[in-house]
Every structure is written in structure tokens, then in C-alpha cells.
Amino acid sequence: MEEISGAKALLEALKREKVDVIFGIPGGAILPVYDELYESDIRHILCRHEQSAAHMADGYARATGRPGVCFATSGPGATNLVTGIATAYMDSSPVVAVTGQVPKAMIGKDSFQEIDIIGITTPITKHNFQPLKAREIPMVVKAAFYIASTGRPGPVLIDIPKDVQTEKDEIAFTDEVKLRGYNPYIPLRMDEVKKAVKLIYDSEKPVILAGGGVKSSNAFEELRELSEMIQAPVATTLMGKGAFPEDHPLSLGIVGMHGTPEANRLTMEADVVLAIGIRFSDRTTGNIEEFCVDSKLIHIDIDEAEIEKNKDVDVAIVGDAKEALKTIIEALRSNGIAGKEGWRERVLTIKEYYKGENMDEHPKLTPPSVLKTLRKMLPEDAIITTEVGQNQMWAALHFKVFKPRTFISSGGLGTMGFGFPAAIGAKVAAPHVPVVDVAGDGSFCMTENSLSTAVAEKIPVIVLILNNERLGMVAQWQRLFYGRRYSAVELRNPDFVKLAESYGAQGWRVADINELKDALSRSLESEIPSVIDVPISPEEDVMPMVPPGKGLAEIMGVT
């Protein structure tokens, strides 16, 4: 064995995990790693803030299904990662974050740029490591990637003291990983599967709720096959959007606070609800006490901790969604199940009834018309990321998604500023497809300095800003529930065109749909990043909406 440093061992271990890109910012405590990176063939993308580095790694992970990697130094570099790590944790995204740490002898002495990042991130990671010897690094990296990508995916942090990076030793590499107490594979309990099959077989009005777990397990074909077999419409959570093609006759769109009226209505009409890879969050269910009280609930989830955490269910299947759906499909097929044509007709009737609520493209710059125009101009495999707020909900409602892993958004944490750096990460992962960040002006301003990264690294993402000069969702709540008392929501924005140009990108401010089409066409043909400023009315609300604390039946904005 060759004697090598811990820093070199880290990069070699990452190469063995097929890491081809790292998003990060160097600093004193991680300089030995960056010195080795100088001669590495792993691409490094220099970010302008560590939060954006974590979001870029997250966007890469969501677009590929493989762990994204980010680097930061100790102290503020590490703490700046925290929001990005928490975002990945809440949405079960596999991210491996590597931080430098002060030398071992300086730990616990309030040294310069020392912070207990292990303690800080313990609640928002699946696991974290602090190797204290260089020889430990290969196994730690192997374990980190294994933990991040198996079972319910999530972020893992590796904190490496500086002297461990410089220490040299004869270091062995292995492809085996054994972790006591961690067993991500849980065999299906066939007694629960049989109960689920019987409920589905006997049902007259089944509905499927698909969440992010369908994406994590790549269960797209199985979901579609089951839906068509039993004629069950599919509603998705925000994290599940894209798990089922939204041009399919049985697609209902998203369910929940800003769900489509057909998704909310038919979910509440169902006699059996099959929930796959969802956690029954408040934004999905509304008032949990009123959610599907007349339905039998079947819950499939790989994380046993999610079972009956928020909602009691009739049947619980703990395990991988893909395996569970395959098993259910085989059992139903052997029983000779017939499609529920009467229910299908009901579904199509309800969808037709609400078709008028989902207006076609309008010549004016309304959010629905902007999103519909964007959909028409993009190929089916284009990737959309979103910021958080009204822009996010308009995109979820009006931008139809046809392919898996082409809609990327911050769900659980609701992180403003996520969409743009996530778009950069997604574009790095999928350089040959268009990537568009649907942004709000408030969110975009939080991480707009990533334009510098996109320009320097020649990553031609497109940012489409729905600009109402407001913190739009907060203003909507103040308008609807606080008597229009607008407190701290009005924004004084920069000139986004000049801002883009100052970074070396290109920008347009459009006045109508035709100008929007022209700007999109030019952006799609360009090899540099683009920013399209789309002014919209500050009074426009995202509708429909279920008020906070209400059930899905109490929906506003629907006639």
C-alpha cells in the first residue's frame, strides 16, 4: 500500500463513489483537501455562498438520484451549509457534505473558526462522521454514501480535522461496508400486503396519493401500471409531482393547501386511499382530523417512523415502494381484478367540470399564462426548479410535468433561495436539457450571487422571475387573513436585467406573452445564463387555497 495523506484518501474515496463534481468554497481548515483537488480530475464548482453549494449538491442529487457532494471550511463555512442540509433532510435528498475542522488538539478551545458542526447537524442528518485518523477516511466515505443513498435517502456530513487531512499513512480502500444497527432493507410483511390487496380489490372508489418516496424508489412504471389496472386516479404531493405523468387521463395534479380542486375533491370522495411514500404533512392533508375520515387508508413507506406519525391508517406496509407496488400488482393480477370503469367515468367528469378553473394561455402576463407558455416552449424532459412562495405554487398548479425527476422544489423546509442554485446543480447533472428556475423576486434575491458561479462555470440556466415586488405569499396571507395589513412585504428590487448583465449573463424584462416567448427562445438557444423579469400584479393570489387549519373540502377560489 502507498503512504498517502488523509486529503488524498478523501478524493480517492470520492472517485471510487463515482463522484464527478463537487460544489464548494475553500477555507483554511479544508485547504489540504483543496491542495490535492488541484491535481484531481473531479470537477470543482466554486460557489459564492455555502448555502448555495448545498442547494447545488441537492439539485444534482434530485436530478440524478445519486448523492450530490458539497465542501466547506470550518466555522461559518460549515454553519452556512446548515440551511441546505436541513432542506435536503426534510425532502429526503441524498447529499454528502464534507467540512474542514480545526486540528484535533484545538477542538474544544474556542479556536479560530471552530464550531461543533457535528452537534449542530445531528438533528438534520441521517448520520455524521468525524474521522480522527487518516486511515479511517475511506471507510467513512463509503459509509456516508451508503447511508445517504439507501433506505430513506438523506444528507450525511463528514467533518475532518485539518491534521487528519495532512496525516500520512498506508491507507486501504474497500468496497465493503458494514454498519452495526443500520439495515435499510426491510422485507415486506405479506400479511399487510394481503390486507392491502383485499381493500383495493373490494374498493369502488380508490385513489392513489403519490409522494417523494415514489421518486426515491424509481417506482414510476409500477405506479402507472397499478393506476391503470384498477382505474385509480393519482394525486401527488408537492414532492411527488412528476412521479405520474400529468397529461395522463387519471392524473389529478397536486393535492393539499394549493392542490387542484379535482385532487382535493376526489381524494375526499375515495373509499380507499393508497398513500405511497408520503408523510401526511399538514400542507398535504389540511386539518388532519378531517382528512379522509370515510376512507380506508393504506400507507406504504420505507421509513417505519412515518407510519401513524401523523395519521392512523388501516394497513401499513413498511418497505421499498417499488417492491411493494410490484407485489401488490402481481397479487391483483392473479385475482383477475377488473377495472373500476364507473369510478373512471366519475373521475373524468370531475376533471372536465373543473377544466374551466384551469384557464388556457392568456395574452396578458398572468402567472397561469406564463407557466403554460413555458410548458409549451420546453421539451418534455426539461427540468424545472422553483423557489418558495407564490411562484412555487403557481408552478405546481400550472406547469404540467411529464417525466420523473424534472420538477425540483423545496417542500418540507420551504427554503427561499433554493431554486436557483438547485437549477445550477441540476444543469450540471443534465447538461443537455434546458433547466429553468421559476422564481419570485424575493426568493431570487436571496441567492442571486450564484449568477457569478453560473457565468464563470458556463452553466446556462434560465431564471424566470415572477416579479410582483412583494414577498408574495406573505402578502397573500396578509390580504386574506389579516385585513390587508401589509407589514414588511414590499420590496425595492434591483433592475434584474442590469443585474444579470453586470454578472456577465443576459437579461430581459418582458411586457406581454409575445415578448416572453421571444426571451425564452433566445434563452434556450444561448450558452450563457439568462434572467427573464416578468412583471405581474401584486394583488394576484394563488388559488385554489385551503385556509390553514381547514379541511380539504373547505377550498377557496373554486366555483
DRENROLO-282184 format. One line per 5 residues: their letters; for each residue x negated, y, z negated of C-alpha. Coordinates in steps of 0.02 Angstrom, whole numbers, plus 50000, padded with zeros to 5 digits. Layout:
BEGIN
a = X Y Z; ... $
This chain:
BEGIN
meeis = 50000 50000 50000; 49942 50176 50040; 49925 50300 49900; 50042 50445 49936; 50121 50591 49843 $
gakal = 50296 50594 49775; 50340 50730 49902; 50285 50621 50047; 50376 50473 49972; 50535 50577 49966 $
lealk = 50527 50619 50151; 50483 50442 50199; 50630 50377 50097; 50746 50503 50183; 50684 50446 50354 $
rekvd = 50723 50267 50305; 50902 50326 50270; 50905 50394 50449; 50912 50574 50391; 50883 50685 50543 $
vifgi = 50921 50857 50470; 50905 50945 50303; 50989 51110 50257; 50896 51211 50128; 50793 51355 50059 $
pggai = 50617 51332 49988; 50553 51397 49823; 50410 51372 49703; 50473 51213 49617; 50502 51121 49781 $
lpvyd = 50352 51187 49880; 50258 51020 49880; 50405 50942 49972; 50409 51085 50097; 50222 51068 50124 $
elyes = 50249 50887 50175; 50401 50940 50278; 50282 51047 50382; 50219 50889 50468; 50384 50793 50466 $
dirhi = 50494 50763 50617; 50651 50787 50512; 50735 50948 50566; 50750 51079 50431; 50879 51218 50446 $
lcrhe = 50836 51372 50344; 50993 51439 50263; 51021 51612 50189; 51105 51553 50028; 51100 51385 49941 $
qsaah = 51290 51378 49929; 51295 51383 50119; 51162 51247 50126; 51276 51132 50025; 51426 51176 50135 $
madgy = 51324 51142 50292; 51275 50971 50225; 51458 50943 50181; 51517 50992 50356; 51387 50874 50430 $
aratg = 51449 50734 50316; 51632 50759 50358; 51598 50764 50545; 51494 50605 50543; 51550 50505 50392 $
rpgvc = 51365 50495 50340; 51284 50586 50194; 51227 50764 50226; 51069 50823 50140; 51026 50992 50063 $
fatsg = 50870 51057 49973; 50850 51195 49844; 50721 51251 49719; 50745 51256 49530; 50842 51383 49428 $
pgatn = 50952 51496 49534; 50918 51392 49689; 50994 51242 49602; 51138 51337 49523; 51181 51414 49691 $
lvtgi = 51215 51238 49754; 51346 51207 49620; 51499 51275 49713; 51453 51174 49867; 51426 51016 49764 $
ataym = 51592 51042 49674; 51679 51067 49841; 51609 50901 49904; 51656 50814 49742; 51837 50872 49745 $
dsspv = 51855 50815 49927; 51756 50652 49909; 51622 50701 50034; 51452 50613 50034; 51317 50743 50003 $
vavtg = 51142 50713 49934; 51069 50869 49854; 50883 50875 49810; 50819 51008 49691; 50647 51051 49631 $
qvpka = 50618 51063 49444; 50482 51139 49336; 50340 51019 49287; 50385 50890 49156; 50282 50974 49020 $
migkd = 50378 51137 49047; 50553 51062 49036; 50648 51123 48884; 50538 51276 48857; 50644 51405 48949 $
sfqei = 50512 51409 49084; 50523 51523 49235; 50668 51466 49344; 50705 51319 49231; 50885 51260 49218 $
diigi = 50963 51096 49163; 51041 51058 49332; 51069 50877 49280; 51180 50935 49138; 51266 51067 49243 $
ttpit = 51311 50949 49386; 51356 50793 49288; 51544 50832 49294; 51540 50867 49482; 51434 50725 49550 $
khnfq = 51459 50538 49564; 51288 50522 49485; 51125 50616 49469; 50942 50568 49450; 50782 50643 49384 $
plkar = 50634 50532 49431; 50488 50557 49311; 50360 50459 49412; 50320 50469 49596; 50341 50281 49615 $
eipmv = 50524 50297 49562; 50570 50410 49708; 50604 50281 49845; 50724 50182 49736; 50809 50341 49677 $
vkaaf = 50838 50398 49857; 50901 50226 49907; 51020 50225 49759; 51079 50404 49791; 51129 50367 49970 $
yiast = 51211 50203 49919; 51314 50287 49783; 51360 50438 49890; 51425 50333 50035; 51508 50182 49955 $
grpgp = 51671 50163 49861; 51750 50333 49844; 51617 50445 49926; 51547 50595 49836; 51393 50701 49802 $
vlidi = 51236 50641 49714; 51097 50755 49650; 50911 50714 49636; 50809 50833 49528; 50622 50810 49548 $
pkdvq = 50495 50896 49433; 50355 50982 49529; 50217 50875 49457; 50311 50717 49509; 50310 50786 49686 $
tekde = 50122 50810 49683; 50079 50650 49589; 49998 50516 49697; 50023 50331 49677; 50035 50170 49776 $
iaftd = 50220 50180 49814; 50327 50036 49876; 50484 50053 49982; 50630 49933 49980; 50794 49908 50071 $
evklr = 50875 49827 49920; 50972 49921 49789; 51042 49850 49628; 51135 49964 49509; 51198 49892 49347 $
gynpy = 51379 49937 49317; 51411 50004 49492; 51516 49889 49601; 51601 49989 49738; 51685 49837 49817 $
iplrm = 51846 49787 49732; 51935 49635 49804; 52119 49661 49840; 52242 49588 49716; 52352 49484 49829 $
devkk = 52498 49486 49707; 52507 49675 49727; 52489 49661 49915; 52635 49539 49921; 52742 49660 49819 $
avkli = 52699 49799 49940; 52740 49691 50092; 52909 49645 50019; 52953 49827 49983; 52904 49879 50159 $
ydsek = 52996 49730 50236; 53156 49770 50140; 53147 49958 50167; 53263 50053 50282; 53179 50224 50274 $
pvila = 52990 50202 50249; 52871 50350 50255; 52681 50342 50254; 52580 50477 50165; 52400 50475 50228 $
gggvk = 52261 50562 50134; 52075 50587 50145; 52046 50405 50096; 52104 50352 50269; 51962 50455 50343 $
ssnaf = 51834 50389 50219; 51875 50209 50263; 51894 50241 50450; 52067 50162 50442; 52136 50263 50588 $
eelre = 52185 50118 50702; 52261 50019 50560; 52365 50170 50506; 52432 50194 50681; 52468 50008 50703 $
lsemi = 52566 49998 50540; 52665 50156 50578; 52717 50091 50748; 52753 49917 50683; 52878 49975 50552 $
qapva = 52928 50139 50638; 52873 50236 50485; 52836 50421 50512; 52668 50482 50447; 52644 50639 50345 $
ttlmg = 52469 50688 50292; 52394 50786 50151; 52280 50930 50199; 52131 50814 50178; 52216 50681 50281 $
kgafp = 52251 50795 50429; 52177 50710 50583; 52198 50534 50514; 52351 50514 50627; 52368 50597 50798 $
edhpl = 52485 50746 50781; 52553 50726 50958; 52622 50554 50909; 52814 50545 50900; 52801 50480 50722 $
slgiv = 52687 50619 50661; 52766 50738 50536; 52615 50851 50506; 52559 50902 50333; 52663 50883 50176 $
gmhgt = 52669 50993 50022; 52671 51175 49971; 52644 51234 50150; 52698 51073 50232; 52809 51060 50384 $
peanr = 52995 51056 50345; 53012 50886 50428; 52871 50812 50324; 52941 50876 50161; 53120 50830 50201 $
ltmea = 53090 50654 50266; 52968 50613 50126; 53104 50655 50002; 53231 50550 50101; 53122 50394 50104 $
dvvla = 53169 50238 50010; 52988 50176 50013; 52835 50288 50019; 52668 50208 50060; 52533 50328 49995 $
igirf = 52359 50289 50064; 52203 50371 49995; 52292 50516 49912; 52288 50579 49734; 52462 50655 49720 $
sdrtt = 52391 50830 49694; 52506 50973 49646; 52486 51054 49818; 52550 50894 49897; 52692 50846 49781 $
gniee = 52757 51011 49713; 52843 50978 49548; 52780 50802 49514; 52934 50759 49409; 53044 50787 49562 $
fcvds = 52932 50703 49689; 53010 50550 49772; 53116 50507 49620; 53231 50398 49727; 53089 50309 49818 $
klihi = 52986 50156 49782; 52804 50209 49782; 52659 50103 49845; 52487 50178 49811; 52328 50118 49897 $
didea = 52166 50194 49833; 51987 50137 49814; 51970 50233 49650; 52062 50145 49511; 52056 50306 49408 $
eiekn = 52180 50385 49531; 52312 50252 49502; 52453 50328 49399; 52343 50475 49351; 52472 50599 49416 $
kdvdv = 52619 50491 49468; 52689 50324 49410; 52703 50200 49553; 52792 50036 49585; 52647 49947 49669 $
aivgd = 52462 49989 49652; 52332 49917 49770; 52154 49958 49719; 52034 49938 49863; 51974 49997 50031 $
akeal = 52114 50072 50136; 52058 49988 50297; 52053 49815 50218; 52218 49843 50129; 52308 49900 50286 $
ktiie = 52240 49755 50388; 52302 49634 50256; 52474 49714 50249; 52489 49716 50440; 52444 49531 50451 $
alrsn = 52572 49486 50318; 52710 49588 50400; 52670 49513 50570; 52681 49338 50501; 52853 49381 50429 $
giagk = 52913 49436 50601; 52962 49610 50545; 53070 49710 50663; 53051 49897 50690; 53175 50008 50600 $
egwre = 53250 50091 50753; 53389 50180 50659; 53261 50266 50549; 53156 50311 50701; 53307 50398 50777 $
rvlti = 53334 50494 50616; 53152 50548 50616; 53159 50609 50797; 53323 50701 50763; 53249 50793 50614 $
keyyk = 53091 50837 50712; 53197 50906 50854; 53303 51006 50731; 53150 51093 50660; 53067 51118 50828 $
genmd = 53134 51296 50833; 53043 51335 50671; 52879 51297 50759; 52884 51430 50895; 52788 51420 51057 $
ehpkl = 52648 51537 51105; 52696 51720 51085; 52616 51860 51186; 52579 51957 51026; 52439 51914 50906 $
tppsv = 52536 51816 50777; 52444 51679 50683; 52550 51539 50759; 52523 51604 50936; 52336 51624 50906 $
lktlr = 52319 51446 50841; 52425 51374 50983; 52318 51468 51109; 52161 51400 51028; 52231 51223 51037 $
kmlpe = 52270 51239 51223; 52095 51301 51263; 51996 51171 51166; 51964 50990 51213; 52043 50857 51104 $
daiit = 51879 50816 51020; 51838 50995 50971; 51805 51018 50785; 51898 51147 50683; 51839 51204 50513 $
tevgq = 51937 51326 50407; 51907 51450 50270; 52031 51454 50125; 52191 51553 50111; 52322 51600 50239 $
nqmwa = 52205 51561 50383; 52187 51383 50318; 52373 51353 50303; 52412 51430 50473; 52281 51315 50549 $
alhfk = 52351 51164 50459; 52527 51203 50519; 52499 51263 50696; 52338 51185 50760; 52377 51006 50809 $
vfkpr = 52238 50881 50781; 52223 50725 50889; 52057 50646 50842; 51983 50589 50675; 51854 50699 50588 $
tfiss = 51897 50852 50692; 51982 50953 50555; 51870 51004 50409; 51934 51108 50264; 51906 51134 50078 $
gglgt = 52056 51054 49993; 52034 51015 49810; 51924 51161 49759; 51992 51285 49887; 51822 51364 49916 $
mgfgf = 51824 51530 50008; 51670 51545 50118; 51666 51358 50154; 51721 51357 50335; 51581 51450 50423 $
paaig = 51431 51356 50351; 51531 51193 50365; 51555 51234 50550; 51367 51252 50570; 51340 51082 50488 $
akvaa = 51474 51004 50598; 51398 51080 50755; 51228 51010 50710; 51311 50840 50689; 51409 50854 50853 $
phvpv = 51312 50974 50965; 51407 50929 51123; 51582 50977 51065; 51650 51151 51028; 51658 51195 50843 $
vdvag = 51771 51338 50786; 51789 51411 50612; 51965 51478 50586; 51928 51614 50460; 52006 51751 50358 $
dgsfc = 51915 51916 50340; 51898 51892 50152; 51825 51717 50165; 51710 51756 50309; 51629 51900 50215 $
mtens = 51576 51780 50078; 51455 51682 50188; 51438 51787 50347; 51250 51794 50321; 51247 51618 50393 $
lstav = 51258 51706 50561; 51071 51732 50540; 51047 51544 50524; 51161 51505 50672; 51069 51629 50784 $
aekip = 50893 51579 50729; 50930 51393 50747; 51028 51413 50911; 51189 51338 50842; 51329 51412 50949 $
vivli = 51478 51401 50834; 51631 51512 50858; 51711 51610 50716; 51892 51664 50744; 51940 51789 50610 $
lnner = 52125 51815 50572; 52097 51990 50508; 52234 52069 50402; 52114 52174 50297; 52180 52084 50144 $
lgmva = 52147 51939 50030; 52297 51871 50122; 52359 51727 50016; 52341 51826 49855; 52436 51970 49936 $
qwqrl = 52572 51849 49993; 52596 51787 49815; 52600 51966 49751; 52727 52009 49885; 52840 51860 49847 $
fygrr = 52822 51835 49660; 52752 51998 49587; 52865 52131 49660; 52741 52186 49794; 52621 52249 49660 $
ysave = 52463 52235 49766; 52320 52226 49643; 52140 52211 49707; 52181 52134 49877; 52146 52271 50005 $
lrnpd = 51980 52252 50096; 51865 52376 50180; 51787 52265 50311; 51634 52295 50419; 51651 52310 50606 $
fvkla = 51640 52124 50641; 51586 52150 50821; 51440 52259 50769; 51401 52142 50625; 51389 51995 50745 $
esyga = 51281 52093 50866; 51165 52150 50727; 51126 51968 50690; 51098 51930 50875; 51267 51847 50901 $
qgwrv = 51407 51912 51012; 51574 51982 50959; 51743 52037 51023; 51892 52124 50947; 52047 52074 51044 $
adine = 52213 52166 51062; 52326 52033 51140; 52334 51850 51189; 52255 51878 51359; 52104 51963 51280 $
lkdal = 52095 51820 51156; 52092 51693 51298; 51953 51789 51384; 51850 51800 51224; 51874 51614 51191 $
srsle = 51824 51570 51369; 51664 51671 51356; 51625 51599 51184; 51649 51420 51243; 51528 51450 51387 $
seips = 51398 51537 51278; 51241 51467 51200; 51240 51592 51056; 51361 51608 50909; 51520 51708 50936 $
vidvp = 51635 51806 50822; 51811 51848 50880; 51902 51977 50774; 52091 51953 50788; 52193 52090 50701 $
ispee = 52356 52026 50626; 52492 52105 50521; 52452 52118 50334; 52636 52084 50299; 52639 51913 50384 $
dvmpm = 52672 51766 50268; 52630 51583 50288; 52795 51495 50299; 52869 51373 50256; 52820 51376 50074 $
vppgk = 52870 51281 49918; 52858 51403 49772; 52740 51350 49632; 52824 51235 49506; 52965 51190 49626 $
glaei = 53003 51025 49713; 52980 50992 49899; 53167 51013 49927; 53158 51196 49872; 53071 51259 50027 $
mgvt = 53065 51442 50078; 53060 51509 50255; 53164 51372 50336; 53339 51397 50405 $
